[in-house]
Amino acid sequence: MHLNDGIPSQIEGIITFLKQLKESCLKLSESFSILKHKSSN
């Protein structure tokens, strides 16, 4: 096993982590806008 073998999988893991982070951020902003909407009414 070479050291280079672990690098692509690490990058893939980071990319998937970033995608999940982005999705959760979008969900958070959605719920925040809903909360603002409810509080303003």
Protein Blocks (a to p, Z undefined) as FASTA:
>chain_A
ZZklmmmmmmmmmmmmmmmmmmmmmmmmmmmmmmmmmmmZZ
